Amino acid sequence: MKVLERLKELEELIVSGNSLPFSSKALVNPVEMTEIIEEIREELPRELQEAKKIVEEKNRILVEAQNDAERIKNEAEKRLEELINTNEITRNATAQAESILEKANTTAKQIRVGTKKYSEKMLYSVQVQLKELNDQIEKNREELNNIK
């Protein structure tokens, strides 16, 4: 930056100026000082504009970065919500599947118990009928044997 260089020159002129005895004042060349001040005046608007552009660019980059960060955050929150919902759906489906399996197992057990009872009842009924038939056959055989 030329302004900083010119200010340094100005400072060197003041420091290197002849000092007055018993005083903190220095003698400097007013023509040189005026030339440097004029150069600073000419250069300052350009450098201020450059600095202003740099600040504007910095601000634009910051806003863009904040927007990107917000967008990324929103996308992450949306994805998280989707994952939670998917997980919730999976959990509900698993719970429903387990409930259906439990009901099916209970129903199957009831059917087995019912089938066993029915089969036992039918077999007992057949056994009773066979016993009655067997008794009838024996009775008929006895009658046959008693007929002479």
C-alpha positions, 0 to 999 in steps of 0.5 A: 500500500503506497499510503503506508509507505508514504506515511513511513517516509513522513515519519522518517522525515520528522524523526530525521529532522534537525531538532531544536536545542532544549525542545522536542520540536524538529525542523523539517522540509515543508516542501517534502512534507507537502509532497508526501501529504499530497501523494497520500491524498491522491493515493488514499481514495484508491486504497480506501476503495480497494479496502472497501471492496475487500470488506464487501467481498469478505461480507459476501463470503461470510453471508454465503458461508452462513447461507451454506451452513444454514442449508446444510443444517436444514438438510441434515435436520430433514435427513435426521427427521426422515431417518427417525420416521423411517426408524419409527415406521420400522419399529411399528412394522416390527411391533405389528409383525411380532403381534401378528406372529404372537396371535398366529402362535396363540391361534395355532395352539388353540387349534392344536388343543381343540383338534386334540380334544376333538380327536380324543372325543371322537376316538372315545366315541368310536371306542364306546361304539366298538365296545357296545358292538363287541358286547352285542357280538358277544351277546349274539354269540352266546345266544348262538351257543345257547341254541341247540 
